[in-house]
Each structure stands twice: as C-alpha cells, then as structure tokens.
Amino acid sequence: MDPIYRTRGIRSLFYLVTPNESSVQHEEDVPQYVQQATPFFIGLMVVELAVSLLKDGVPAVHVGDFVTSISSGIFSRLPSLFARSMELTSYIYVWNNFRLLELPWDSAWTWWLAFLGVDFGYYWVHRLAHELNLLWAAHQVHHSSEYYNLSTALRQSATQQFSSWVFYLPMALAVPPSVFAVHIQLNLLYQFWIHTEVIKDLGPLEWVLNTPSHHRVHHGRNEYCIDKNYGGVLIIWDRLFGTFAPEGFKVVYGLVHPINTFDIIYVQLHYYKYLWESFNGYPSIFNKFAVLWKGPSWEPGKPRLGDHLTVPQITGEELPFYPSWPLVQQVYVCLHGLMLLWCYHDVSESTQVLPQLTVLVMIGYILFTLTSFGFIIDQRATASIWELLRCVLTLVLLRCGYMTVPKLLVGPIEAFVSLSLLCWALQMFSQLFLVKKKRA
C-alpha cells in the first residue's frame, strides 16, 4: 500500500487529507475514517496520560470519568446498529429528490466548498444545541464531565443525531453525498484532539482554527465561558458572529449544575425528565413551549438565553465529583470493560448477518453492563446485586453463543466471569447480613 494511504488514519484526525485521496464517486465507497482512526484514539490517549504524568505528576485521566466517557461513546453508537446515521440518510434523500445542480464529485472546488459547508453547518448545530433547551437535552451529555481530556471527546449523546441532520440539508441541493460523507467524518475526527489540557497555545493558528485553548473555554462553566466558541474546525465563525472568547483565568469544567453521578442512563437522559417536569410545571401554554425553545437558564421574565449572572459563581477552587472506590474494583471494571468493547465491536461488525432479535438482546446486555459499571463507580448499595445478575447473564450469553470469543479464551473468560460472580455474591450476602444485624 502507498505510504500516503497507510498514514491516512492518523492524518484524518487533523483534517490532513487531500481532495485527491479522499474524493470518491459513490457514498458506499467512502472510507470509514472514524473506524480507521480508532487505534489512534487509544494511542493519543496513552500519550496524553504519559505527558500529563511527566509534566504535572497528575494523570490527565481518572478511571471513573474515563469509563463513563467511553460508556457514553458506546451508548451513542447503539442506534447505528439498526440503521445508517440520520445525517447521511436524510442528505441522500434530499439529494436524490430535490437537488438543484450536481457539482462534480472529483473537483477540488467541490471538496473545499463541502469543507466550509459542513463546518458552517456544524457551527449552527452546535450553537443551537446550547441555545435551545430541547436540543441542549441531548448535547449536555458532552459537557457532563468535570474533567477535560481526550476521552471527553468520546462522551457523546445517543439522541443528538436526530436533530443535527436538518442543518446540513441545504448542501444536499448541490454537493454529492459522497463528498458530504467524507467531511462529516473528518469534521468530527478533528474535534477529538482538541479535548486536551496538554496543548496550551498554537500561536497564529489560534486566529483561524479551533484549538484546545478555544475548546477549553467552550467546556467551561465559568461565566465568561458560557455560550462561547462553538466552532468545529474553524474558529472564524465565532469571530464573525460574536460568540468568541479567548481563554482567560482557570477554566472549571462541566455543567453549571453538576449531576454528581456516573450512572450512564442518568447522564444521557436526565435532562429530558427535567424538561418534562418544567413543561408540566407552567400553567401558561406560552411558557410551556418557551421551556423547549428558549435557553437552558431561561425563566419567565428573563431574556431568551437566561441571565448568566444568576448561575452559580465559580471560585476556581471547585473539585470534580469523584467518589472513592477501591483499586481492585477499578481494575475489575477496566477488565470487564475490555470484554464489553470486544462484544460491542463483534455486534457492530455483524449487524448485517445477525438476526434482529440477537442484536436487540446484545444491545440490552450492553446497556445493562454500562449501567452496572456506573453503579459500581457511584458505590451504590445495589451495585453488587446488579453486577451479580450481569455476570449470570454474561455466562448465559457465552454458553448460548450470543457472545463469540476465540476458542482459546472461552475457558479463561468463563472462569473469570464465574469468579467475579462468586465475589459479588459474597459481597451481596455480606451486605444483607450487615443490614439484618443492624435491624436486630
């Protein structure tokens, strides 16, 4: 293979691919850039961890937060096990039925136009996801971490794709789907490496590109950071539309009102519950719908985006929520997490041949596992019961052939899961005994 193409996976993370090497005629021939770049995600996270330890003596990654971010990434990809993304599906439909002209797929001009079009569309997707409460319900997942590292980039929403597709449809009137399919991936990949505190300043590039410094501001809950720096690849849109802010004093990350849990279902869906309660709480029909289409901090009598001066003041001394949990459980969750990643990869690679019932069963198992991991990290009293049931289910799926593993590993994995089951059973009975003893 040409050396240029062998390096495409890593170069795609920085949008360093040329029109010639990334232009194809048909969308089904577009490379899976995200999949190709996955090994480099892992490699760069290891590099970030090493650099942070050498530089500051403090790891950039904390196990519980890391697991929750990876869990969110898996959760967000589950809808794709059933169908192609809404963004590409809707784009192809508009292209096939309503296009006004057909720009040449192999033209560099088309490629650069698509680059600008996707990035401009992303700016407005992103901005409205912060300014419209209904869209914020999905996007808040990405901001829920109180840490800022490369794993944070993977903390994505499962529901955001159901609204973001609208913003790219104008391009479908002229730009071929194959060109769009390239840039929607590259735009996403570029935003991975900017989620880090290791890189401080990029000099003159700060004027044009979205950089780690600019994106740190976007993830801050300091008053000066709120509703700023929405750009994907380019920061020029923020400079043009007045939403730019440079990095100033210490950025404190996370939601204005931290959720203080690692329960993945809660992380993904809690804001929808809040919206429903707010919607029902207002007697006025105007205020009911204003809750949906105005900003997250809006209340009656306030501006559309709310009053940022009323949000909790940041002192710079805030510490992230992080419950203390035993090292042995941290190792345990990481080992079982690797098994889950293998399971997810196996299912995602086989959705075309697996019966739909099998896919549904495995999705249920994945969600169960992610939830149980969150309970362990939160150190909930019920975690032992959930994990005991999950280990039983894991053994059943292994024996019934729902989970495929290399033959040489079947025995060791079943033994490991059985040992895990026994440990959680002992912990559960120990907890029940203590409760009974206290009552006595």
Steps between C-alpha positions, in 0.01 A plus 500: 500500500615853424661658812269799461196278545656310792516825697149612411355381833714732710490787250121491490497601869650834398309540170831448317359311202499637146205528260668253264532220755161550665267555202288205386198485274263288710425544869529124564866524396584772753760364745396450862730773626372478858558126513848535347592764757381299804845348578643851494239613754644244740860587414449873552319442831799298621736779386285762678508295820879462483558869426271613783682272746842619389403865489275546802527172691122470480321268254284670239251214530304371798366148467135566588472801271687316223267200521195727493626684193571173317159371612334811355687446175371143477149609601497767230589245231226249585237655266743450210476123552152521345537757225734744329537837672214747465740760362603290201160336444312830486776657289479225238121530489512875433778453242304232313174692494566874522852590384519813288839429343769236518847622584778267376600251769865499383552877507723660762260797499213271604718348772588839649142623472385193690769561763366851562135391474530220754696716743253787464211258551671356806542847650123551490423144613727557796385851579131413498573189708605748771229758438191277464407305809360204306827457310706565812334196658704289258818704484543542878637145507821622335542768767421282800862409577677717757832392349647600166704245310490306175249251636255790547476522121339155501228605748223537243120501501289220356222743403679800348516347151121515482512880476841587353419360152276797416787749491688327219210456257561825302828350380309204355358731235839502325778304676510123429439269801840334459675833558276582794564155652874570501476838671241406762751241624811718475329788679412267786848347514672840514313576821655202680851638555387844618362345820821525699679719754842377389515736197499863613535745209542458123610853416363653177277193443288619792359772273352260246468150645308362793773397742525333842517845659181619329317178572600500867307826526200336337498224763531740793222595740665829591276794415735618223496155339126439472361497143838562337723339233263273309727438201588152377818540295501876443466766769423769242124443530514593870703809420250599229185440706622637834521174695878489543681524832874447562619281783543705815521402865472138610225312318274286719340225292159340498135595519389814685310264731718185528307174499735319744446150366656255255172319428506490119120499458473806722789672319327448166136565587465699824444833324199366311340425836578855611341638181187293550466617859558863399252470212231368736589750770392810305126573469551734201517327160750766387734424789461126447636523147747775592668241724575299185612768256673748732836460673585260785509775765183677381220577741194725456609862500856422390662542155473212253837355602448570868716708732852360533559711811252280688694177446721374786814710530832329434787551744757281327522279809225261390589131500342246266256250646690176535391236753772292661494141379746212553788447259397136455159616372667745263706216353190281490295758306785553253537125434127445456492820295747347254270198468209733433696688232571168328130410524392837358754477216384147417134606486568816300699303243229235464173694495442411132505126571368473855124451560337819624396327824867418570598862438226616742612252765860616471403868513304424818806327644727792408265750665471278808880481523554874458239568769658252740843657449354839592350357820839355598675834442228681698546238776128438523376247751319310224810470278578146621153376405516659155848367432410153626209487255721635222760229556228234488370651176853509357545127564161424343584701187840331474349150532218577254737636236378859505851614591779371278853480633811317373490132598820524701345773716160339566617309807701782662220754437231272645723433802564873548129587476412211737755627753357850462150362559615326818666815635190711442279231654717503813487880513122500457448245779742691719297820450174316573651353817613844619155648434332213687745539788432875527125440505543240772 
